[in-house]
Amino acid sequence: MKIRLSGGVVASGRHAWIARPSGPRRLLDQADARPGTPVALGPERAPAGDVANAVRELSVLVADGGAVAAGAGVDLGGGFRSARLDGARGDQRDAVLAALRTVGLHGADRLGERAGVLVALFGPAVTRPVGAAAARAAEEGRWAALHLASAASDVLGPEQLERVLVLEAPEGVDLTPGGSPSVLAGYLRQVLEQVSPPRRLALILDLWERVAERRTGLARRDARLATQSRRDRVADLRKRRRHDDDEHILWQVRIDLENEQPSLADIARWTPGRWYWHERLQRVFADAIAATALLRTAAAVADHGLEDGLERSAPVLRAAASLMPDWAAGKAARRVPGLTGLPVRPGAYVRDLARRLAAGKPMDAKFAAYTRPRLACARDFALVVIEDVGRVMGDMVGTHDDLLREWSPSLQSWREGAGYGRPPAEWDGIAPWTGPMLGDLEPLRRRLTPDQDPATAETAADLLWYADLVDALARLYGHERAQPTPGTGDPWFDHDPPPAGEPLTPRLDSVMGAVSGAAQLVALGGVPPRAPRTWAALTAGLMSATAIAEALTGDFAVPAPLAALDGTTVPGTRLRLKIARSARDVAGWADYMGNCIAGPAYVEEAREGRSGLAGLYDTDGLLVVNAELAALRPASRGWRVAEIAARFNDAPDEALEQRFRDWVAAVPGAVRDETAQAPDELPPPRPARRRAAPRLVEEAGPALGELALRSWAQAAPEALGALSAVAGTGTDAALARLRRFGAPQLTGAVGRALDEGATDLVRLWTASGLRPLRSALDALDPALRGRFDQLALLLGEPPLPKTLRRLVKLPAVADAYSLDLVARRVRRAIGLLAVRDDPVIARAFAKPTAEPLLCALTIATTCAGPDIRLVPVAPPRTTSVPGYPATTLEDEEGPWQRALPAARELGTDTAVFWDEIAEHGLRVPESWLAHGGWAALWSRAHTRRR
């Protein structure tokens, strides 16, 4: 049995076993397992014990490294090796890196020869120093650097890779979470293709630093928030504080009225005195100081550990504790049946911590168990105190301004212990509040002199202590300080502002997120600046393109059947479906998911209503999957999932994907509503007009469609087989995917398919020469072609005139047009690989090749004159080309003249051909002649003239 494995490899004479709950099961037919399934390959007559051991080792490998690790060919013992069935995503570098992380450097011999492992990771140009640096990175556990270096090997040279392999990530921080090296490599090629090679390393190193800084900040935020309780106690604290306020007011009423049981009328006539307002201000001030101390202590403990963090926070805790007397602390801690057990005021916990620290007891597990619950509610206390400050100021500003100006508690002890978080010299106050409180005084920033101690000038009316509270809450969320929100009312600050930036601005949450975001900008038409020195300069240049702004505009024409599904839950899952309604929707998706769903091709199809773009959200509101839903032909048949992918284009869960596909397949198709409402009155008769111009779609469409269908049926099987290998999809989705690729992306895909052996150059050349639409146009009635001379534009690049756009949307013409368009673009990609002297072309010419292919590529390199090592095949001013049989360049019926049209399709300006022959002669890259020179290469090509 022949088994087709990932990468197009065919395993002959070997048999495959897969793991099943009942034990190992021999695979009798490849269709019995899903594409990409991990298998154990071994001899047909292997003993049952060896099979069981191999499948057990395979299961362990997959459990630790994922299914992708099986593709590395790991030795499973007993003559067995791991593999994956054809259809798996990614390439060999993904498999080798995943397997290496699983078996470790000590088990690297299980992956095969060291040279093969290095070539899989870094390509054929890998050097010994790169291998040594990679070994050190693996030994030291610097997998993020190894991940990035493997992906960057497509755009960096060996010496540059050594610089990448010595990078170190901050401790406990992963800079490459999610996304495979091969996907990252594709994005890097797309982004850096137009950047000069010497600058690429600097950009990648700067990106590493920026992502490390961002990830460190996120890790710090997570660690600080982890000190807080997962249970939200804000509502409980509100009730507790409201009860305490009520009790306090009733106590004051009884004292003032000298009546233990005042009537409702007595209470209604009671008016709070000046002491009441002063006490409210003092209480909320002390509570804000205490909440600030708890927040700062929680952040210090998260950053520096329990012992060091508490020692750093001791002065802050002592200063805050001094603002609450013993009787107030005891009253605040008193439990009330039916309400939360938390103290009503944060100062009670501050005093507890300060007292424990002063006792000098060892900071052991018992001490930690006492401390952490008291810090865990710092955030909840801060939120309710911020609300109370706003409530007090709302009650007093404008009605009790004189009392606000009289209130002046001392801040000296607090500033001595806590210092300043926000520079006093920059503090202008909160005008609606500090204006009435300060009266005739200027804001603190203006009152301070350059040499003055801020503590001597600051007053409580400056409300800098309030800003300290909101800033401390912001630092708990990983921000330097809170962000002002002028004109919005209290609390006047946002303690957790969303990231700034326009949609499609590349994120720095991970290397993959940053690079995929930049690649998205390139796909939308962004152009890198001439000489970017930093990653920020590169992305700023990409964002400045007019095409980016245009990509964010426009609503989608969502078909009614898909619109009806918006917001529903996918059966058998807990995921909710959202249908994108505008370009901004998919821009946000692309920003988070790191995919190309906001690309022009997807957006244009959605604007026209020919497809629907969907996102699946989990119960926490996180986007987990994107999908494109395309109509079947005719549209009344229903819908299919054209593409589906998780974040960073990873494969989604298999069970989820199957349920979603089955669900979409049952969605009814779009039916055109042909009923027209009768008008209230007849329109006036139209004036006489000249005879309409010939209608191209109506008159030429049927005949061209019939011919196109016939040509498509003949060309599609062979062409789609090769093109699907480039697209990395099934044959039904290959054309749609390849049409969406930009030139750099398509060139990379062609090079990757040739490098991995998914297809060969001769087969791809033949497939890209099959043009069903061109054949249909050639066979079309000459009278029709003469009448509609614009039909020739169908053989060029988009955009097409409106009439031709209507024509190519006809079901009978659409597929043929797509194949012609993709075939021409694949030819240009092959031409780019040739003039760059890509190793895949040289390796292909070491095998039997085709005469038209060799002639076209030789003409292309001769005309382009690229900056590579070129070797003359024929001397200047000579038209005879050596080899058997001998040929001449000027023979109209010879292979060289016949190859000129194909050379033009490769992107070559053949008008300079004879000038180049006169000056330099016929030239080819030196690498093409490595196996026997030109005579041997021509002989290999002449045996296949097709």
N, C-alpha and C positions, 0 to 999 in steps of 0.2 A: 504494500500500500504506500502511495506517495502522500506525504503530509506537507501542506503549504504552511510555513511558519511566518511569523512577523518579519517584515523586511523583504518578503518575496522569496525567501529561501525555501527550497523543497528538500525535505528529508526523505531520501530513498533508502530502503532496506532497514529502516528503523520503525519501531512501533511506539505509539503514545498511550500513556495511561493518565487518567484524571482522578482526582480525589472525589469520592462520594461518601455520604454518611455511612453507607454499608461497607465501605472499603474501596480499594483501587478498582477502577473499571477501565478496561481496554477500549480505546476509541476505534471503532470499526469504520466509521464514516465521519469525515470532518464536519458534516452538517449536524452531527449529534451534539455538538458543543457550540457555545456562543463564540463569536470572533474574539480573539485575544485571550482565550482561556489558558491558564497555566497548565502545562503538561510535563510529564516525566518521559523523556525519550530513552529507549533502551532496546536491547536485542529482542527479537521475536520470542525466542525460547528461554527467556530469563526465568529463573526459579521464582516461585511465588513469594518466597521470603525476601528475595532481592527487590521484587516489585513493591512489596509492602513497605520495605525500608526506604526505597527511593521516593515513593509517594508521601511517606511520613516526613522525610526531609524537605520535600517540595512544600508541604503544608506549613512547616515551620518557617521556611524561607518567605513564603507569601504572607504569613501572619506578621512577620517582623518587617519586611521590606515592601509589602504590597505586591500585587500581581505583576507590576512592571519589572520587579527584580528577577522574575523567572525568565525574562527574555535575555539574560546575560549568559546563559549556558553554564550555569553553576553545576559543578560535579556533585552528584547526589549519591555516589557510591555504587558499586556493583555494575559499572559500565553505563550508568544512567546520567543524563544531564537534563537540566531544566530548560524549558522553552515556552513560547507562547504561540498559539495558533494565529494565523493571518487575520488581519483586521484590527490589531492593537494600535493604539495611538502612540506617537512618539517615535524615537529612534534608538539606536544601540547605546548611545551615551546615557540616556535615561536609565536603561536597564543596568548598565555596568555600574553607574554611580549608586543606584538604589541597592544593588547586590553588595557592593563594596562597603556601604554603610552597615549592612546587615552582618556580613561575615567578618568585617574588620580587616585591618592590614595583615594580621597574622594568617587570615584565611584567604588572602587574595589569590593564592595558587589554585584555589578551586575554580577560579574564573578563566583559567587557561594561561597561556604564555603572557609574561609581563608586557612584551611589546604589543601584543594584540589588545591588551587592556588599555594601554596608553593611547594607541591609535583610535580606539573607540571613544575615549574621553576627549582627546585633543586633535584628532585628525592625523593624516599621514605625515604632516610636517613636524610632528613632535620630536623634541630633542632629549638627550639624556639629562641635561640640567632641569628641564621641565618635569621629567619623570621623577627626579630626585626631590624637587620642590613639592610635587604632588604627594609623594610618599610621606614627606614630613607633615604636610597639611593633614593627611589622613591619620597619621599616628597621633597628632596633637588634637584631633577632633575638630579641626577647622573646616567643617563640611560646607559652610556657606561660601568660603573662599574657593573651595574646589568646585562647587556648583557654578559659581560665577565664571571661573576660569574655563571650565568645560564649555559653557555657553559662549564665552567671548572668544574662543579659539577660532571662530569663523571670521572674526574681524581684527584680531591682534596677531602679531608675530610671536615666535617662541620667547624671545627676550622680554617682550612685554608681558607675556603670560607668567613669567617668573615673578614679575612685580605683583601681579594679581594674587599669585599663590602664597605670598607671604603676608597677605592682609589678615588682620585679626579683628574679630567682632567683639564688642563689649561683652563681658561675662554674663551669661544667662540670656543673651539676646540673639535671636535668629533673624538674620537679615534677608533670608530667602524662603520665607514660609509660603507654601503653595506654589504650584506651577513647576513644570519640568524643565530641565536644562535645554531641551530641544525647542520648546516654545519660547523660552527666553532668548535663545540663539536667533530664532527667526525675527523677533522684535529688535534685537540689537543690529542685525543686518539691515533691517528696514530703516532704523533711525540713523545709523552711522555710515551708511553707504556713501552719502554725499559729503562726509567729513573726511578731511585728509588723514591718512593712517597715523602720522605722528601725534595728532591731537586726540585720537580715540582713547588712548590709554589715560591721558589726563582727565578726560571726561568721565571715564569709568571709575577712576580713583576718587574723583570729587563726588560722584554719585554715591559711592560706598560711604564716604564720610557723612554726607547729608542724610542718607538712610540710617546710618548708625546713630546719628544724633537724634533723629526722629524716633527710632525704635527705642532708644534709651529713655527718651521722654515718655513714650507710651508705657514702657515697663515700669518707670517710676510712678506714673499715674495709676497703673494697675495695683502696684504694691501699696500705694497710699490708700486707695479705695478699699483694698482688702482689709485694712484695719477697721473698717466700718461694718456695722451689722448689715446682713442681707435683708433683714426685716425693716420695713419703713415704719418708724415710730413717730413721724411728724404729726399724724392725726391724733395719736394717743397723747402726745405732749400738748397739743392744742387744747384738748379737753381738760387735761390736768392743770394747765396754766389758767384756763378760763375759770375752772372751779376755785382755784386759789385766789384769783382776782375777786371773784364774787364773795368769797368768805372774808377777804380783807376789807372790801367795801362795806359789807354788812357789819363787821366789827367796828369800823369807824363811824358808821351811822349810829350805832347803839351808844358809842362813847359821846358823840356830839349831842345827841338828843337825850342822853341820860335815860334811856328807855331800853330795857332788854327785849321788849316785844313791840317795836314800832309798827304802826299801821301803814297800809300802802299809801295813804294820803300823807302821813308824816315823811315817808321815804321820798315821795314825789316832791315834796316841798324842800327836801334837803339839798343844799348846794355845796359842792366840794370847795374847800378853802385852798389857799395858796399852798399849804403843806401837802395837800393831796397831789398837786401837780409836780411839786418838787420831788416827792417820794416816787412818783411814776418815772420821772426822768432818771432819778438815781438808781432805781431798780433796773431799768432797761440798760443804763450805762454799765452797771456792774455785771449784768448778765452778758452783755456784748464782750466785755473784757474777758470774762471767764470762758465764753465759747471760743474766743480767739485763742486763748491759752490751750484749750483742749485740742483745737485744730492744729496748732503749731506742734504740739507734743505728738499727736498722732502721725503727722508728716515726718517728724524727726525720728520716731521709732521705726517707721517704714524705711527711711533712708539709711539709718545707721544702726539698726538693731535696738533691742529693748534697753540694755544697760547704757550704751553710749547715747541713745536718743533721749532717755530720761535725764541723764546728766547734763546734756546740752539744754534741756528744757527747764531745769530746776529753777533758774532765776525768773523765768516767765510764770511758772506755776506759783512761786512765792509772791510775786507782785500781784497776780490776780486774786490769790487767796486772801490777801490783806484787805480787799474791798468788801469782804463778807464777814460780819461778826459771827461768833459762835451761835448766838440765839437764832440768827437768820438761817444759818446752815442747818441747825437741828429742825427748824420749822419746815425748810424746803425738802428735807429728806423724809418727813413724816409720811407714812403710807395712808392712802385713802381707799377704803373698800370700793371695788368696782372700777377703779382707775388704774392706770399704769403704775408699775412699781418704780419707775424712774423718778428721781427727785424733780421737783418742779422747776428748780433753777440749776444751771450748770455749775455754779460756784460750789455746790455741795461736793461734786466729784473733784473739782480742782483742789479743794481743801483736803479731801481724802488722799489724793496723790502727793500733795506737798507734805502732808504729815508723815506719810510712809517714807518719803525720801529723806526727810529730816531725821527719822528714827535710825537710819543707817543699816537697815536689815539687808541681808544678802538677797540679790536679785535672782532667786531661784524659780523653779516652776510654780511654787506657791505664790511668789510675788507677781509672776506673770499672770497667773489666773486672777489675781486681784486687780491688776492694772488694765488688762486688755478690755474687759467689759466696760470700764469707765471711759476708755477712749473710743469704744465702738459706737457711741451715740453722739460724738462730737458734731457730725454733720447734721443730725436731726435737731440738736440744740441750736446750731447756728441758723438753720432755716426758720425756726419759730421765733428766734430772737430778732432776726432781720425783719420778719413780719411785724413784730411788736414795736420795733423802732419806727417803722412806717406808720403804724397806727397811732402812736403817741404824737409824732410830728403832725400827722393829719388832724388830730384833735386840738393841737395847741397853736400851730402856725396860723396867724391871722386873727386869733381870738385871745391868745395869752402871750403875745410877743414880749411884753414887759417881764413876764415870769421867765421866759426863755433867756432873756438877757441877764437876769439876776442869777441864773443857775451857773455855777462855776466850780465844779469839783476839781480837786487837784489831780494832775496827770504825772506828777514828778516821779513817784515810786514806780508807776507802770512803765514809764519810759526808761528808767534806770535798769529795770529788769528785762524789758522786751525790746527796747530800741525802736527803730522805725522800719516798716516794710516798704512803704511808699515814700519817696523822697519828699520831705516837707517843702523844699524849695520849689516843687512842681505842683503843690496842692492849691487849687483855687476854690475848694469847697464845693458844696452842692447848692447852687444859688437859691432855689426856692426854699431851702431850709436854713442854710447858713446866713443868708441875707438878713432875715428877721432876728436871728440869734446874735449876730455880730453887731447889729445896729450901725453905728458910725465907723466901726473898725473896718480896715481893709482886709481882704483875704490873707491867709497865712503867707502865701508866696510873696505877696507884696510887702508884708510887714517885716519879713526876715531880712537882716543885713548879712553880707557875705561872711562875716566872722562871728555871727551870733549863734549861740547854742539854741537849736529849735525848741528844746524843752522849756526854755525861759520865755519864749514868745507864744507857744501853743496854748490854746484854751479848749475847753470841752466844746465850746460853740463852733470851733472849726470842723468838728465831726470827722477829723482824721482817724479817730478811734473806730468810727463806723466803717470807714474805708478799709481799715486794717482787718476788720472782721470779714468783710466780703472778699478781700484779697486772700486771707488765710483759707477761706472756703475754695477760692479759685485754685490755690496751690495744691490743695488736696486733690483737685481734678487735673493736676499736671500743668497748669498755666502759671506764668510768671506773676500775673496779677489779673484782677477782674477787668472786664472791658466796659468802659462807660457807655451808657445808652441815653444820651441827652434827649429831653423832651418826652420821655416815655413814662414819667412818674416813678414812684418808688417801686423797687429798691434802687433805681438809678444806675445799677450795674448788672452785668451778666456774669455770673461766676463760672459758667461753662459755655463760652461762646462757640458756635460751630466754626470749623476751619474756613478761613477766608479763601477766596478764589472763585474764578468763573468756572462754569461747567466745562469739562474736558481738561482742566488744569491737571497735569500729572501729579498723582499722589506720591508722597515719600514714605508711605507706611512700609514698603518693602521694595527691594530691587526690582522684582517682577512688576509691581504696580507702577513704579516710576517709568520703567522702560516701555511697558505696554501702553501707558498713557501717551508717551511721546510718539510711539508708533502709530497710535490712533490719529494724532495730529498730522503725521506725514501722510497717512492714507487720505486725510481730508484735504490735502493740498498744501500743508505747511512745509516751508523750506528752511533748512538750518541756516543760521547766519554764516558769514564767510569764514570766520576764525573764532569760534566760541572757546572761551578759556574755562568756563565752568558749566556745570549741568544746568544751573539756573539760567545762564545766558543762552544756552541751547534751547531750552523749553520756551523762554521768552520770545526768541526768534520764531519758533514754530507757531506760537500762539498769535503772533502779529499778523498772520496771513488773513486776508479778507475772506478766504474760503471757510475759515473756522467760524467766523460770525454767521456766514450764510448757512452753515450746517446746523445751527441752533434755531433756525426759523422754520415755520411751516407746520401746519396740522396734518394729521394722517386721515385718509379716507378709510375708516375701519369698516369692513364688511359687517352687515347686520348679524350673521350667525356668530361671528367672533365677539362682537360687541355684547351680545347676550350672555357670553360666558364670563365677562369681566367681573371679578370679585368672587367667583364661585370656587369651591374647593375641588381639587382633583380627586375623583373617587379612589378610595383605597389608600389615600395619603392624608397628611395634615397640612398640605401646601395649598396656598391660595393663588389663583391665577390673576395676573394684571395684564391688560392689553395696553400697549403704549398708544397714546393719543397724539403725541407731538414729538418733534425732533429733540426737544429739551428732555423729555422722558428718557429716551434712549441715551442721550448724552450723560445723564446721571448714572444710568446702568453701566455704560462703558467705563465711566470713571471708577466705579467701585469694582466691577467684575474683571477689568483688565482685558476686555475683548474688543472686537471691531464692530459691534452691533450698531454703532452710530456712524458707520462708514457710508459713503455716498450711495453705494449699490443697495444696501438694505433700506436706507431712508427713502430713496427714490421709489422703490417697489412699494413701500408702505404708504407713501404719499398718494400713489396712483391707486391704492386699494387692491393691488395684486397679491399682497401678502400681509400677514399680521405679525407684529413683533411682541413677544410675550415674556413675562418674568414670573417665576414661581417664588413665593415668599413663605417662610416658615412661620410658626406661631409667635415668634419673637419679632416679626417684622423684618427679618433679614432676607435679602435676595440670595437665592441659592442656585438658580438655574435660569438661563436665557434660552429662548427658542424662537425659531422662525417658522411660521405656519403658512404653507403655500397651498393655493387651490389646485385641485386636480383638474384635468382637462377632459371634457368641458367642466366648467366651474360648478355645474349642478351636481357633479358626482361627489363632492365633499372636499375634505382637507387632508393634508398630510404634514408631518413634522419634517421640514426640509433640513433643519439643523437644530441641534440641541447640545449645550455644553454648560459645565459648571464654571466656577471662577477660574480665570486664567486659562480658559479653554480645556480644562481637565474633563475627563469623562464623568458624566453624572452616575449616580447609583443605578445599577442595571435594572433592578426591580422598578424603581421610580420611572426610568426611561420607558420601559415596556408598558407600564400602566398609562403613562401620559400619551404614548403613541396610540394605544388602543382607544383611549378616550377621544382623542382628536379625530381618529378615523371614523368615529360614530357621529361627528358633528355634521349636520346637514349642509349641503352646498348652498352657495349664493344663487338665488333665482332672480332674474331681472324682472322688475315690475313693469309689465307692458300695458297696464290699464292706465288710461289718461282721463283726468277729470274733464268733463265737458265745460267749455267756457260759458260764462253768463251771457255773453253776446258774441256774435260772429265778428271776427276781425275784418277790417276793411280789405278789399281785394288788393293784392300786390300789383304794383305797376309792372308793366312789361319790361323784361330785361333781356339782355343778350344771352345767347345760348351758353350754357355752362361749359367751362373748360373740361377737357377729358379727366375722368376720375381714375386715378392710378390704382387705388386699392380695389375698387369695384371691377375694373376691366382687366387688370393684369394679375390681381391677386389669385383668382381661382386657378388659372393656368400655371402660374409660378408655384403655387402651393402643391399642385399635383406633382410637378417635376421635382420639387424639393423633397416631398415625402419619399419619392422613389429613390432619389440620391441618398437621402438620410438612411433609408433601410439598408443600402449597400455599404455605406461608410461607417455607420455607428458602431457595429460590433468591434471592429478592429481599432477604431480611433478611441472609443471610450475606455477600452481596456488599458491602453497606455496612459491616457489622460487621468484616469482615476488613480493610477499609481502616483502621479504628480500631486493630485489634489489630496490624497490620503483619505478618500471617501469611497463609497460605492459608486458604481457607474451612473446611477440615477441622479446623484447630487454633484457629480464632478464638474460639469459645465457651470452650474450656478456658483460653485465655490471659486473656480478659477477666474470667472468674470469679475469677481469682487477683488481679486488680488491686484495691487499696484505693481508696477514694473519691478521694483526691488524685491517685493514679496514673491512674485512669480519666478523671478530668476533664482531666488533662494530655494524655492520649492522644486524647480527643475534640477538644480545642482544636487539637492538632497536626495531626490528620487534616483538619480544616476549614481550617486555615491553609495547609497544603501543597496543598490541592486534591485530596487523595486521595478525598474524597467531598464532597458538598455538604449543607447543613443540611436542605433539604427531603427529600432522599433518606434521610438518617439519621433524620429525624423519622418518615418513613413506615415505615422498617425497624423502628424501635423501637416502633412501634404494632402490629406483627404479633405476636400472642400465641397460638401454637398450643395451649398447655395451657389457657389461659382459654377458647378456643373449644371445646376438647374438654369441659371442665367444663360449659359452657353447654349442650352437646348431650347430656350424660349423662342417663340416665333419672332423672327427678325423684325417683322412689322411692329410688334408690340415694343420691342426694344428700341426701335427707331422713334416710335411715338413718345415713349417715356424714357428719355435719355438719362434722367436722374437715377435710373436703376443701377447705374455703374457705381454710385456712391455707396451701395450696399457692401462693396468689397473694400471699403476704407474704414477708418476709425470713427467712432462716435465723436460728437453728437451728429445725429442724422436730422434732416428736415422733418417737419411734422408729419408729412404724408408718408414718408418712409418709416417713421416710427410706428405709425398705424399698421403699415404693411408687415413689419417684422413681429408685431404682436399677434398676427394670425397664427392659430395653433399649427397649421400646416407648414408655416415658414419659420416659426420661432426657434425650433431646435436646430434647424440647418444654419440659421444665422448665427446662433450661439457657437456652434462648432467651428464655423469659419472664423469668427472673431477670436476665439480661444486659440485656434491653430496658428493664426498669424502672430499672436502674442507669444506663444510658445517658441516659434521660430526666432523672434527677437531675443527671447531669453537665452536660447542656445547661442545666438550670435554674441551676446554679452559675455557669456562664459568663455567663448573661444578667444575673444580679443583680450580678455583678462588672463589668458593662459591658465584657466582653472584646471586642476589636476584631473577632474572627471573626464575632460575631453581627451587628455593624453592617454588615460587608462583605456578609454573606449577605442582609441585608434591602435592600441596594442593588440586588439582582437580583429577578426574579420569585420570589415566595415562596408560602406556603400559608396560607389563612385560619385553620384550626385551630391551626397553629403560632404565628401572630402573636397570636391571641387568648389562647392559653395563656401565652405568655411575657409578654404585657402584664399579665395578671392576676397573674402571679408577681411582677413588679417592683412592681406597685401594692401588693400585700399585704406584700411584704418591706420596702419603703421603704428600700432600701440607701443607703449614704452615697456616692452618685454624683449627677451632674447629671441630675435628672429634670425632664421637661417635661410639663405637664398637657395631655392630649388633650381631655378634657371637664372643665368646671369642677366644683367641689365641689357635692354634692347634686343632680347632674344625671345622669340615666340615658340621655339621648340621646347617641349617639356620632356625631360628624360624619363625612363621607365619603360616597362614592357606591358602593353604595346605603347610605342611613342605617340605623342599627341602634340597638337599645336594650338596655341591660344586663339588664333584667328580663324580657325575652321568653323564656319557657320553651322555645320552639322555635328561638330565635335562636342565633347562633354563640357568644355570650358565655356563656350558660348551659350550652351543650353543651361548652364548653372547661373548665369547672370541674373535672371529674374529671382531665383531662390536666394542669391546673395543679397539682393535688394530687400527681400523680406527679412533678412537677418539684421537689418538696420544699417546697411552699408551704402555709402555714396559711390556707386560704380562709375560715375562720371570721371573719377580720377584714376580709374584702373590703368589706362594706357600710360598716363603720366608716371604712375608708380612703377610700372614695368620698365619704362625708359630710364628711370633714375635708380631704382633699387633691384629690379627684377622680381620674379615670382618668389614670395617668401612665406615661410610657415614658422610657427613657434618651435624652438629647439626641442622642447619636451615631446613633441609629436614624433620625433625621429629616434627616440630612445631604443626602439626595438627593430634594428636592422636598417635604419636610414630611410630615405625617400623611396628607393627602389622597392624595398619590402613593403612599405606602407601603400604605395600605389598598386602593388601586386595584390595586397589584401583587399583593397577597395575595388579593383577591376574584376574580381571574381563575383561581385554583386553590384550590378549596374542599376538596380531598380530605384 
